[in-house]
Amino acid sequence: MKKYNLIFLSNAKLLLSKRFFNSWQEIQSFYEDYMTSIEFNSLEEVNDYLCFEYNLTIEQASILTAKINAAKYDIELTF
């Protein structure tokens, strides 16, 4: 899979993950509340998606995703 995954959980959480997964089925096995996920090659792609889907500015999206660099694997995105 790609370098980053946005993972949507049924408990209304949205995670940004840099864990390596071979498939969405593997993600589903890892997260109990898994609903769906979207793959991205870069944080720039993630930020563009967040701007489009959540009507954020690029600055707002960048602040949300910047924390992934310091995280071991995942961060929760909260708006």
PDB file as gemmi writes it, atoms N, CA and C in Angstrom:
CRYST1    1.000    1.000    1.000  90.00  90.00  90.00 P 1                      
ATOM      1  N   MET A   1       0.837  -1.192   0.000  1.00  0.00           N  
ATOM      2  CA  MET A   1       0.000   0.000   0.000  1.00  0.00           C  
ATOM      3  C   MET A   1       0.879   1.251   0.000  1.00  0.00           C  
ATOM      4  N   LYS A   2       0.238   2.371   0.068  1.00  0.00           N  
ATOM      5  CA  LYS A   2       0.932   3.650  -0.035  1.00  0.00           C  
ATOM      6  C   LYS A   2       1.570   4.049   1.285  1.00  0.00           C  
ATOM      7  N   LYS A   3       2.219   5.205   1.262  1.00  0.00           N  
ATOM      8  CA  LYS A   3       2.960   5.675   2.428  1.00  0.00           C  
ATOM      9  C   LYS A   3       2.060   6.114   3.585  1.00  0.00           C  
ATOM     10  N   TYR A   4       0.899   6.702   3.266  1.00  0.00           N  
ATOM     11  CA  TYR A   4      -0.035   7.173   4.296  1.00  0.00           C  
ATOM     12  C   TYR A   4      -1.425   6.634   4.017  1.00  0.00           C  
ATOM     13  N   ASN A   5      -2.178   6.405   5.086  1.00  0.00           N  
ATOM     14  CA  ASN A   5      -3.572   5.981   4.981  1.00  0.00           C  
ATOM     15  C   ASN A   5      -4.428   6.844   5.891  1.00  0.00           C  
ATOM     16  N   LEU A   6      -5.517   7.351   5.349  1.00  0.00           N  
ATOM     17  CA  LEU A   6      -6.562   7.923   6.189  1.00  0.00           C  
ATOM     18  C   LEU A   6      -7.508   6.780   6.484  1.00  0.00           C  
ATOM     19  N   ILE A   7      -7.749   6.547   7.764  1.00  0.00           N  
ATOM     20  CA  ILE A   7      -8.560   5.412   8.184  1.00  0.00           C  
ATOM     21  C   ILE A   7      -9.791   5.942   8.911  1.00  0.00           C  
ATOM     22  N   PHE A   8     -10.946   5.587   8.380  1.00  0.00           N  
ATOM     23  CA  PHE A   8     -12.216   6.011   8.942  1.00  0.00           C  
ATOM     24  C   PHE A   8     -12.752   4.884   9.816  1.00  0.00           C  
ATOM     25  N   LEU A   9     -13.046   5.208  11.070  1.00  0.00           N  
ATOM     26  CA  LEU A   9     -13.546   4.220  12.018  1.00  0.00           C  
ATOM     27  C   LEU A   9     -15.016   4.474  12.318  1.00  0.00           C  
ATOM     28  N   SER A  10     -15.736   3.436  12.689  1.00  0.00           N  
ATOM     29  CA  SER A  10     -17.171   3.560  12.949  1.00  0.00           C  
ATOM     30  C   SER A  10     -17.491   4.368  14.200  1.00  0.00           C  
ATOM     31  N   ASN A  11     -16.518   4.586  15.042  1.00  0.00           N  
ATOM     32  CA  ASN A  11     -16.746   5.404  16.238  1.00  0.00           C  
ATOM     33  C   ASN A  11     -16.500   6.889  15.952  1.00  0.00           C  
ATOM     34  N   ALA A  12     -16.527   7.254  14.663  1.00  0.00           N  
ATOM     35  CA  ALA A  12     -16.400   8.633  14.183  1.00  0.00           C  
ATOM     36  C   ALA A  12     -14.978   9.176  14.270  1.00  0.00           C  
ATOM     37  N   LYS A  13     -14.004   8.331  14.518  1.00  0.00           N  
ATOM     38  CA  LYS A  13     -12.618   8.777  14.534  1.00  0.00           C  
ATOM     39  C   LYS A  13     -12.034   8.695  13.128  1.00  0.00           C  
ATOM     40  N   LEU A  14     -11.124   9.624  12.862  1.00  0.00           N  
ATOM     41  CA  LEU A  14     -10.384   9.643  11.614  1.00  0.00           C  
ATOM     42  C   LEU A  14      -8.908   9.594  11.974  1.00  0.00           C  
ATOM     43  N   LEU A  15      -8.223   8.560  11.498  1.00  0.00           N  
ATOM     44  CA  LEU A  15      -6.805   8.385  11.799  1.00  0.00           C  
ATOM     45  C   LEU A  15      -5.974   8.628  10.554  1.00  0.00           C  
ATOM     46  N   LEU A  16      -4.808   9.197  10.762  1.00  0.00           N  
ATOM     47  CA  LEU A  16      -3.784   9.254   9.734  1.00  0.00           C  
ATOM     48  C   LEU A  16      -2.696   8.299  10.173  1.00  0.00           C  
ATOM     49  N   SER A  17      -2.389   7.343   9.325  1.00  0.00           N  
ATOM     50  CA  SER A  17      -1.452   6.292   9.697  1.00  0.00           C  
ATOM     51  C   SER A  17      -0.293   6.226   8.715  1.00  0.00           C  
ATOM     52  N   LYS A  18       0.889   5.952   9.251  1.00  0.00           N  
ATOM     53  CA  LYS A  18       2.037   5.683   8.392  1.00  0.00           C  
ATOM     54  C   LYS A  18       2.514   4.241   8.569  1.00  0.00           C  
ATOM     55  N   ARG A  19       1.648   3.404   9.141  1.00  0.00           N  
ATOM     56  CA  ARG A  19       1.935   1.970   9.218  1.00  0.00           C  
ATOM     57  C   ARG A  19       1.893   1.398   7.808  1.00  0.00           C  
ATOM     58  N   PHE A  20       2.697   0.377   7.571  1.00  0.00           N  
ATOM     59  CA  PHE A  20       2.643  -0.305   6.273  1.00  0.00           C  
ATOM     60  C   PHE A  20       1.590  -1.399   6.320  1.00  0.00           C  
ATOM     61  N   PHE A  21       0.668  -1.347   5.382  1.00  0.00           N  
ATOM     62  CA  PHE A  21      -0.356  -2.378   5.230  1.00  0.00           C  
ATOM     63  C   PHE A  21      -0.318  -2.887   3.793  1.00  0.00           C  
ATOM     64  N   ASN A  22      -0.509  -4.169   3.622  1.00  0.00           N  
ATOM     65  CA  ASN A  22      -0.525  -4.757   2.283  1.00  0.00           C  
ATOM     66  C   ASN A  22      -1.874  -4.620   1.597  1.00  0.00           C  
ATOM     67  N   SER A  23      -2.930  -4.436   2.373  1.00  0.00           N  
ATOM     68  CA  SER A  23      -4.272  -4.364   1.794  1.00  0.00           C  
ATOM     69  C   SER A  23      -5.225  -3.718   2.792  1.00  0.00           C  
ATOM     70  N   TRP A  24      -6.411  -3.377   2.290  1.00  0.00           N  
ATOM     71  CA  TRP A  24      -7.416  -2.828   3.203  1.00  0.00           C  
ATOM     72  C   TRP A  24      -7.892  -3.896   4.182  1.00  0.00           C  
ATOM     73  N   GLN A  25      -7.825  -5.160   3.781  1.00  0.00           N  
ATOM     74  CA  GLN A  25      -8.222  -6.240   4.685  1.00  0.00           C  
ATOM     75  C   GLN A  25      -7.287  -6.306   5.890  1.00  0.00           C  
ATOM     76  N   GLU A  26      -6.034  -6.025   5.659  1.00  0.00           N  
ATOM     77  CA  GLU A  26      -5.066  -6.000   6.760  1.00  0.00           C  
ATOM     78  C   GLU A  26      -5.370  -4.844   7.712  1.00  0.00           C  
ATOM     79  N   ILE A  27      -5.758  -3.713   7.155  1.00  0.00           N  
ATOM     80  CA  ILE A  27      -6.145  -2.567   7.999  1.00  0.00           C  
ATOM     81  C   ILE A  27      -7.378  -2.942   8.813  1.00  0.00           C  
ATOM     82  N   GLN A  28      -8.330  -3.580   8.161  1.00  0.00           N  
ATOM     83  CA  GLN A  28      -9.569  -3.996   8.829  1.00  0.00           C  
ATOM     84  C   GLN A  28      -9.269  -4.942   9.989  1.00  0.00           C  
ATOM     85  N   SER A  29      -8.314  -5.819   9.819  1.00  0.00           N  
ATOM     86  CA  SER A  29      -7.938  -6.746  10.891  1.00  0.00           C  
ATOM     87  C   SER A  29      -7.265  -6.026  12.049  1.00  0.00           C  
ATOM     88  N   PHE A  30      -6.571  -4.939  11.745  1.00  0.00           N  
ATOM     89  CA  PHE A  30      -5.817  -4.215  12.763  1.00  0.00           C  
ATOM     90  C   PHE A  30      -6.698  -3.291  13.605  1.00  0.00           C  
ATOM     91  N   TYR A  31      -7.687  -2.660  12.977  1.00  0.00           N  
ATOM     92  CA  TYR A  31      -8.568  -1.703  13.662  1.00  0.00           C  
ATOM     93  C   TYR A  31      -9.969  -2.299  13.768  1.00  0.00           C  
ATOM     94  N   GLU A  32     -10.412  -2.544  14.961  1.00  0.00           N  
ATOM     95  CA  GLU A  32     -11.696  -3.188  15.213  1.00  0.00           C  
ATOM     96  C   GLU A  32     -12.869  -2.416  14.619  1.00  0.00           C  
ATOM     97  N   ASP A  33     -12.816  -1.095  14.666  1.00  0.00           N  
ATOM     98  CA  ASP A  33     -13.924  -0.250  14.206  1.00  0.00           C  
ATOM     99  C   ASP A  33     -13.751   0.225  12.764  1.00  0.00           C  
ATOM    100  N   TYR A  34     -12.920  -0.438  11.988  1.00  0.00           N  
ATOM    101  CA  TYR A  34     -12.618  -0.031  10.615  1.00  0.00           C  
ATOM    102  C   TYR A  34     -13.876   0.060   9.758  1.00  0.00           C  
ATOM    103  N   MET A  35     -13.977   1.158   8.998  1.00  0.00           N  
ATOM    104  CA  MET A  35     -15.050   1.300   8.008  1.00  0.00           C  
ATOM    105  C   MET A  35     -14.464   1.338   6.598  1.00  0.00           C  
ATOM    106  N   THR A  36     -13.503   2.235   6.387  1.00  0.00           N  
ATOM    107  CA  THR A  36     -12.868   2.361   5.083  1.00  0.00           C  
ATOM    108  C   THR A  36     -11.554   3.110   5.241  1.00  0.00           C  
ATOM    109  N   SER A  37     -10.794   3.146   4.160  1.00  0.00           N  
ATOM    110  CA  SER A  37      -9.523   3.868   4.188  1.00  0.00           C  
ATOM    111  C   SER A  37      -9.199   4.385   2.799  1.00  0.00           C  
ATOM    112  N   ILE A  38      -8.336   5.402   2.772  1.00  0.00           N  
ATOM    113  CA  ILE A  38      -7.867   5.983   1.517  1.00  0.00           C  
ATOM    114  C   ILE A  38      -6.351   6.046   1.584  1.00  0.00           C  
ATOM    115  N   GLU A  39      -5.695   5.633   0.511  1.00  0.00           N  
ATOM    116  CA  GLU A  39      -4.232   5.611   0.441  1.00  0.00           C  
ATOM    117  C   GLU A  39      -3.702   6.892  -0.193  1.00  0.00           C  
ATOM    118  N   PHE A  40      -2.535   7.325   0.291  1.00  0.00           N  
ATOM    119  CA  PHE A  40      -1.879   8.514  -0.252  1.00  0.00           C  
ATOM    120  C   PHE A  40      -0.376   8.263  -0.331  1.00  0.00           C  
ATOM    121  N   ASN A  41       0.268   8.899  -1.291  1.00  0.00           N  
ATOM    122  CA  ASN A  41       1.717   8.797  -1.444  1.00  0.00           C  
ATOM    123  C   ASN A  41       2.474   9.825  -0.622  1.00  0.00           C  
ATOM    124  N   SER A  42       1.817  10.938  -0.302  1.00  0.00           N  
ATOM    125  CA  SER A  42       2.520  12.022   0.392  1.00  0.00           C  
ATOM    126  C   SER A  42       1.567  12.773   1.317  1.00  0.00           C  
ATOM    127  N   LEU A  43       2.148  13.527   2.230  1.00  0.00           N  
ATOM    128  CA  LEU A  43       1.320  14.377   3.098  1.00  0.00           C  
ATOM    129  C   LEU A  43       0.661  15.488   2.289  1.00  0.00           C  
ATOM    130  N   GLU A  44       1.296  15.910   1.227  1.00  0.00           N  
ATOM    131  CA  GLU A  44       0.696  16.919   0.359  1.00  0.00           C  
ATOM    132  C   GLU A  44      -0.625  16.414  -0.214  1.00  0.00           C  
ATOM    133  N   GLU A  45      -0.658  15.155  -0.622  1.00  0.00           N  
ATOM    134  CA  GLU A  45      -1.909  14.569  -1.124  1.00  0.00           C  
ATOM    135  C   GLU A  45      -2.961  14.490  -0.022  1.00  0.00           C  
ATOM    136  N   VAL A  46      -2.538  14.127   1.179  1.00  0.00           N  
ATOM    137  CA  VAL A  46      -3.466  14.078   2.319  1.00  0.00           C  
ATOM    138  C   VAL A  46      -4.035  15.468   2.566  1.00  0.00           C  
ATOM    139  N   ASN A  47      -3.165  16.468   2.597  1.00  0.00           N  
ATOM    140  CA  ASN A  47      -3.608  17.840   2.845  1.00  0.00           C  
ATOM    141  C   ASN A  47      -4.583  18.314   1.771  1.00  0.00           C  
ATOM    142  N   ASP A  48      -4.294  18.001   0.505  1.00  0.00           N  
ATOM    143  CA  ASP A  48      -5.203  18.386  -0.580  1.00  0.00           C  
ATOM    144  C   ASP A  48      -6.575  17.744  -0.388  1.00  0.00           C  
ATOM    145  N   TYR A  49      -6.592  16.482  -0.003  1.00  0.00           N  
ATOM    146  CA  TYR A  49      -7.854  15.779   0.244  1.00  0.00           C  
ATOM    147  C   TYR A  49      -8.626  16.447   1.389  1.00  0.00           C  
ATOM    148  N   LEU A  50      -7.937  16.734   2.484  1.00  0.00           N  
ATOM    149  CA  LEU A  50      -8.595  17.354   3.635  1.00  0.00           C  
ATOM    150  C   LEU A  50      -9.155  18.727   3.276  1.00  0.00           C  
ATOM    151  N   CYS A  51      -8.425  19.478   2.469  1.00  0.00           N  
ATOM    152  CA  CYS A  51      -8.911  20.793   2.032  1.00  0.00           C  
ATOM    153  C   CYS A  51     -10.188  20.649   1.212  1.00  0.00           C  
ATOM    154  N   PHE A  52     -10.193  19.707   0.300  1.00  0.00           N  
ATOM    155  CA  PHE A  52     -11.341  19.516  -0.585  1.00  0.00           C  
ATOM    156  C   PHE A  52     -12.552  18.958   0.159  1.00  0.00           C  
ATOM    157  N   GLU A  53     -12.353  17.907   0.936  1.00  0.00           N  
ATOM    158  CA  GLU A  53     -13.469  17.214   1.584  1.00  0.00           C  
ATOM    159  C   GLU A  53     -13.989  17.912   2.836  1.00  0.00           C  
ATOM    160  N   TYR A  54     -13.109  18.600   3.550  1.00  0.00           N  
ATOM    161  CA  TYR A  54     -13.504  19.201   4.830  1.00  0.00           C  
ATOM    162  C   TYR A  54     -13.447  20.724   4.806  1.00  0.00           C  
ATOM    163  N   ASN A  55     -13.246  21.283   3.610  1.00  0.00           N  
ATOM    164  CA  ASN A  55     -13.240  22.735   3.437  1.00  0.00           C  
ATOM    165  C   ASN A  55     -12.232  23.430   4.362  1.00  0.00           C  
ATOM    166  N   LEU A  56     -11.059  22.855   4.482  1.00  0.00           N  
ATOM    167  CA  LEU A  56      -9.983  23.442   5.280  1.00  0.00           C  
ATOM    168  C   LEU A  56      -9.067  24.255   4.386  1.00  0.00           C  
ATOM    169  N   THR A  57      -8.367  25.207   4.978  1.00  0.00           N  
ATOM    170  CA  THR A  57      -7.294  25.874   4.248  1.00  0.00           C  
ATOM    171  C   THR A  57      -6.087  24.945   4.251  1.00  0.00           C  
ATOM    172  N   ILE A  58      -5.153  25.196   3.378  1.00  0.00           N  
ATOM    173  CA  ILE A  58      -3.956  24.365   3.342  1.00  0.00           C  
ATOM    174  C   ILE A  58      -3.178  24.488   4.654  1.00  0.00           C  
ATOM    175  N   GLU A  59      -3.234  25.652   5.280  1.00  0.00           N  
ATOM    176  CA  GLU A  59      -2.562  25.848   6.564  1.00  0.00           C  
ATOM    177  C   GLU A  59      -3.201  24.996   7.655  1.00  0.00           C  
ATOM    178  N   GLN A  60      -4.525  24.969   7.691  1.00  0.00           N  
ATOM    179  CA  GLN A  60      -5.233  24.146   8.683  1.00  0.00           C  
ATOM    180  C   GLN A  60      -4.929  22.666   8.483  1.00  0.00           C  
ATOM    181  N   ALA A  61      -4.967  22.217   7.245  1.00  0.00           N  
ATOM    182  CA  ALA A  61      -4.686  20.804   6.948  1.00  0.00           C  
ATOM    183  C   ALA A  61      -3.246  20.458   7.316  1.00  0.00           C  
ATOM    184  N   SER A  62      -2.328  21.327   7.015  1.00  0.00           N  
ATOM    185  CA  SER A  62      -0.914  21.076   7.314  1.00  0.00           C  
ATOM    186  C   SER A  62      -0.662  20.970   8.812  1.00  0.00           C  
ATOM    187  N   ILE A  63      -1.349  21.790   9.591  1.00  0.00           N  
ATOM    188  CA  ILE A  63      -1.215  21.725  11.053  1.00  0.00           C  
ATOM    189  C   ILE A  63      -1.720  20.380  11.562  1.00  0.00           C  
ATOM    190  N   LEU A  64      -2.852  19.909  11.024  1.00  0.00           N  
ATOM    191  CA  LEU A  64      -3.411  18.617  11.439  1.00  0.00           C  
ATOM    192  C   LEU A  64      -2.457  17.463  11.133  1.00  0.00           C  
ATOM    193  N   THR A  65      -1.878  17.460   9.945  1.00  0.00           N  
ATOM    194  CA  THR A  65      -1.075  16.315   9.510  1.00  0.00           C  
ATOM    195  C   THR A  65       0.386  16.389   9.936  1.00  0.00           C  
ATOM    196  N   ALA A  66       0.864  17.554  10.330  1.00  0.00           N  
ATOM    197  CA  ALA A  66       2.280  17.702  10.686  1.00  0.00           C  
ATOM    198  C   ALA A  66       2.670  16.808  11.859  1.00  0.00           C  
ATOM    199  N   LYS A  67       1.730  16.487  12.719  1.00  0.00           N  
ATOM    200  CA  LYS A  67       2.016  15.667  13.904  1.00  0.00           C  
ATOM    201  C   LYS A  67       2.425  14.240  13.554  1.00  0.00           C  
ATOM    202  N   ILE A  68       2.129  13.798  12.329  1.00  0.00           N  
ATOM    203  CA  ILE A  68       2.454  12.419  11.948  1.00  0.00           C  
ATOM    204  C   ILE A  68       3.966  12.205  11.924  1.00  0.00           C  
ATOM    205  N   ASN A  69       4.722  13.248  11.659  1.00  0.00           N  
ATOM    206  CA  ASN A  69       6.183  13.104  11.603  1.00  0.00           C  
ATOM    207  C   ASN A  69       6.770  12.723  12.951  1.00  0.00           C  
ATOM    208  N   ALA A  70       6.161  13.180  14.026  1.00  0.00           N  
ATOM    209  CA  ALA A  70       6.660  12.865  15.369  1.00  0.00           C  
ATOM    210  C   ALA A  70       6.038  11.590  15.931  1.00  0.00           C  
ATOM    211  N   ALA A  71       4.950  11.140  15.329  1.00  0.00           N  
ATOM    212  CA  ALA A  71       4.248   9.953  15.831  1.00  0.00           C  
ATOM    213  C   ALA A  71       4.942   8.677  15.369  1.00  0.00           C  
ATOM    214  N   LYS A  72       4.792   7.652  16.171  1.00  0.00           N  
ATOM    215  CA  LYS A  72       5.374   6.362  15.791  1.00  0.00           C  
ATOM    216  C   LYS A  72       4.621   5.762  14.611  1.00  0.00           C  
ATOM    217  N   TYR A  73       3.293   5.746  14.678  1.00  0.00           N  
ATOM    218  CA  TYR A  73       2.497   5.148  13.610  1.00  0.00           C  
ATOM    219  C   TYR A  73       1.279   5.962  13.198  1.00  0.00           C  
ATOM    220  N   ASP A  74       0.439   6.350  14.171  1.00  0.00           N  
ATOM    221  CA  ASP A  74      -0.864   6.935  13.866  1.00  0.00           C  
ATOM    222  C   ASP A  74      -1.083   8.212  14.666  1.00  0.00           C  
ATOM    223  N   ILE A  75      -1.942   9.077  14.082  1.00  0.00           N  
ATOM    224  CA  ILE A  75      -2.482  10.209  14.837  1.00  0.00           C  
ATOM    225  C   ILE A  75      -3.976  10.283  14.553  1.00  0.00           C  
ATOM    226  N   GLU A  76      -4.708  10.797  15.510  1.00  0.00           N  
ATOM    227  CA  GLU A  76      -6.135  11.036  15.295  1.00  0.00           C  
ATOM    228  C   GLU A  76      -6.292  12.474  14.812  1.00  0.00           C  
ATOM    229  N   LEU A  77      -7.040  12.651  13.747  1.00  0.00           N  
ATOM    230  CA  LEU A  77      -7.315  13.994  13.239  1.00  0.00           C  
ATOM    231  C   LEU A  77      -8.616  14.481  13.847  1.00  0.00           C  
ATOM    232  N   THR A  78      -8.544  15.622  14.487  1.00  0.00           N  
ATOM    233  CA  THR A  78      -9.739  16.236  15.077  1.00  0.00           C  
ATOM    234  C   THR A  78      -9.886  17.624  14.505  1.00  0.00           C  
ATOM    235  N   PHE A  79     -11.125  17.970  14.191  1.00  0.00           N  
ATOM    236  CA  PHE A  79     -11.402  19.245  13.534  1.00  0.00           C  
ATOM    237  C   PHE A  79     -12.043  20.207  14.496  1.00  0.00           C  
TER     238      PHE A  79                                                      
END                                                                             
